[in-house]
Amino acid sequence: MGWLWAIIVGLVLGLIAKAILPGKQALPLWLTIICGMGGSVLGNALATWIGVNDTKGFDWTRHVLQLVGAIVLVAIGDALWAMMKGRDKASVEA
């Protein structure tokens, strides 16, 4: 059941990150989910490092850090995806 929640959280965070980033991203859905999952892990690690991973009530700081991590990873993933797709087109045309 843990993997299912990780995929759901990754999907939600990835889609929110894509909505926040300006412009249109060409990132496929499966890669958006992976970036969202990575952002969740990155945000949790950072929350643990600064000592706000386990608080009473709703963990706003941890969730914001997860979203920021997802935004960063979606932006990097989209740039890498665009580079790979651009290189594939150039190699096919040559």
N, C-alpha and C positions, 0 to 999 in steps of 0.2 A: 504493500500500500504506500510505502514511502516514495517509491519511484513514480507512482501515479501523481502524488502531490507535487513532487519535484517538477514533473512535466507541466502540470496545471499552473504552478507558480511561474515557471519559466515562460509559458505562453503568455500569461497575463503581464508579467514584467516586460517581456520582449515587445509585446504590442503597445504597451504604454510608452516604452522608450522610443519606438518607431513613430508614435504620434507626437511626441515631444520634439524629436529632432526635426530641424527644418528641411524642407525638400522631400522628394520621393526617394525611398530606399528600394534598391533592387534585391534586397536580401530575401531568399526564399523562407517559407514558414518554418521549415525544419531547422534552419540555421538561426532564425529568430528565437526559437524555443531554446536552442543550445546556448545562445548568448544570454538570454534571460535567466537560465539556470546558472550559468557562470556568474552573472551579476549578483544573483542571490547568494551564492557561495562567497563571492568577494565581499559583499556587504556584511554577511554574517561574520566573516573573519575580521573585518575592520571593526565591527561592533564589539567583538570579543576583545580585540586588541586595546580599544579605548575604554572598555569596561561597561558598556551599556547593552550587552546582549541579553541580560535577564533582568527585567524590571517588572514592577507590579503594574498591571493594567496593560494597555496597548503599547507596544514597543514602537513608537513613532520614529525614533532615531534609527533603529535597526532597519525599519522598512524604507526609510528615505535613503539610507546607505545602500540598500539592495537595489533600489531604483536607480541611483546614481551609477552603481556598478553596471547595471544593465544598459544604461544609456551609453556609457563609455564602451562597453563591449559591442553593442549594436553598431555604434559609429565606426569602430575599428573593423568589425566584421564586414560592414557594408563597403568600406573603402577597399578592403582586401578582395571581397567578392567582385567589385567593379574592376579592379586591376586584373584579376584572373579572367574575367569574361572578356575584357578588352584585349588581353594577350591572346586568348583563344581565337578571337575574330581575326587578329593580325596574322596569326600563324596559318589560319585556314585560307585567308586571301592571298598569302605569299606563294 
